[in-house]
Every structure is written in C-alpha cells, then in structure tokens.
C-alpha cells in the first residue's frame, strides 16, 4: 500500500478515517491498509484515536508534520544577489 496516498487521504480528513474508508477511497484492501497504518504509527506518522487494539474498525489520523522545503530557490537567489551588491559597493568604496 502506498503510504503517501494513505497519508494524503488522512491529511484531508482531520477527524480521521477507518481502514475501510481509506480502502474505498484509494482502491485498496482494508486489512493491508490496517497493517500499513500500524507501520505508520511506529514511524510517528499516524495514530489510532479510537477503535480498539486491532485497528481494523478504528479511526486513524495523520500526525505527520509538514516539513519545510530544504531548498528555497528564490530566497537563496535574493540572498546571493544582496551579498554580491554589498561586496561590489565595498570594492568601489575601497577603490575611491
């Protein structure tokens, strides 16, 4: 089962969903999804909020955190341009 598809589905449903609801939405098998949910819980990406120990009829939520992008091209470009301008201005002042 695709963990990304499951988590994307759960991200869109803050109240959570059962493995059966997830299976219906992403054309999967509820038992396979339940097994995947337990793996996601062990990684800290999902949590069983109700429904007992088996989790097949339980309600799961996504608890993955939004990670900021590592590379921010426009911010990096602006910072580099400002550094170049500062260096050019400093060089011009030394030359004068």
Secondary structure, 3 states (H helix, E strand, C coil): CCHHHHHHHHHCCCCCECHHHHHHHHCCCHHHHHHHHHHHHHCCCEEEEECCCCCCCCEEEECCCCCCCCCCHHHHHHHHHHHHHHHHHHHHHHHC
